[in-house]
Amino acid sequence: MKNAILICSVFLLGGCSKLTITTGDSISSDELEAFFREHKVDGNPAVALKKSSFGVASYLATIHGYPDNMAVCDSLIEPYNKGSSKPVVSGTYYCQELK
């Protein structure tokens, strides 16, 4: 009887754990952005690499793990926002610090 109560208690208490965005197999861009706004990586805020096209912003990547994530992101997007190397689909790449 004691074993049955112990097993039931474990299952009941297991359901009381905090739910996070890592539960499940998919999260939205907004949830990912909210996570990085609340958590720094190695003490530095993450930076979102985004593209604005036809009035819609697309979340493409998150830059983290560098001492200056914004500078890394800016260097990544620079060629795409310049004249002849612009992408076929019109739009502008930009970086957004997530803090």
N, C-alpha and C positions, 0 to 999 in steps of 0.2 A: 504494500500500500504506500509506504514511504517513497518507493521508487517511482510509482505512478504520479504522486504529487510533485516530486522533484522534476520529472520529465515535463509535466504540464506547466510548471512554473517557468522552466527554461523557455518553452515555446511562447508563453504569454509575455515574458519579459523581453524576449527577442523581438517582438513586435513593437516595442516601445522605443526602439533606437531612432535617432534623428535621421530624417530623410534628407538626402543631399542631391545635387544635380547629377552625381555619378550613379545614382540608382536608375536603372533602366538602360536602354541601348541608344537613346537619342536625346539631344537637348537642342533648344533653339539658339539662334545667334544672340538673342537678348539675354538668355540664361547664361551663356558663355561669357558675354560681356559683363554681366552682373557679378559672376564669380571672380573675374579678374579685377573688377573694381573693389572687391572686398579683400582680395589676397594679393600681396606683393610676391614677386619671385626673387629670392636672394636680396630682399630689401628694396628692390626697385619696382616701380609700377610698370605693368605690361603696356604695350602699345598695339592698338588695332590697326591693321592695314586694310583700308576700305577703298571702294571705287564708287563714285557717283556717276550714274548714267541714266539719262532720261528722267531725272528727278527721283531716282531710286538709289539708295545706298546699299551696297553689297559688302558684307563682312568677308574678307578674303583670307586673312591670316592674323595670327597673334604673334607679336615679336616679344620675346622675354628671354632672360638669362644673360643679357649684356649689361655692362655698367651704365650705358646710355642707350636705352632701347629706342628712343625717339630719333637719335642720330642714325642708327642702323636702319630704321624704317625709312627715314628721309632719303638715305642713299639708295635704298632698294627701289623707291618709286621715281626717283629723279629721271632716269632714262625714259620712262613711260609717259611722262608729262612734257617731254621736249618734242619740238617740231617733227622731224622726219621719222622718229622712232615711235610716234603715237600709235596706239593699237587701232585695229580696224573698227571695232565698236567704239563709238565716241564716248567720252567720259573723262573724268579726272580722278586720279589716284590721290589719296591723302592718308595721313596718319593721325590717330586720335589716342592721346594718352588716357589710359583707363585708371583713373584714381578718383 
